[in-house]
């Protein structure tokens, strides 16, 4: 087997394939350390704020979606309540109209009954007045008859009748006239 020696950096490297000398290892370690520090610094200065910004944005979007979902459910609930109220409005309107009709019929009946009572009172009063007028007319007719009878009696007395005959004559005259004269 033969060993192949490759010299990359020239003949000065000797038997090394890549030329790994201690200086290269130290430079590589410093470079790796510098890149790690740079990564930490960049993550602190760039990545963390970017992550925080993205997290805030995600939280904001999540909050907006929750708010939108809550508002949508509230809107659906309000719509359901509104629809229920609309259905109830028709029913309530019908109930109000029915109640109003009942009140109107009751009021109408009350007015009619009151008018009937007033008419009955007026008829009763008129009837009493008629009775009073009849009574007055009877009294006037009676007085008239008495005065006629007295005049007749005076004429008869002038022809000399006694008191008994005079009373008999007045009673007969009143009897002849009868109740029909008194009623008219």
Secondary structure, 3 states (H helix, E strand, C coil): CCCCCCCCCCHHHCCCCCCCCHHHHHHHHHHHHHHHHHHHHHHHHHHHHHHHHHHHHHHHHHHHHHHHHHHHHHHHHHHHHHHHHHHHHHHHHHHHHHHHHHHHHHHHHHHHHHHHHHHHHHHHHHHHHHHHHHHHHHHHHHHHHHHHHHHHHHHHHHCCCCHHHHHHHHHHHHHHHHHHHHHC
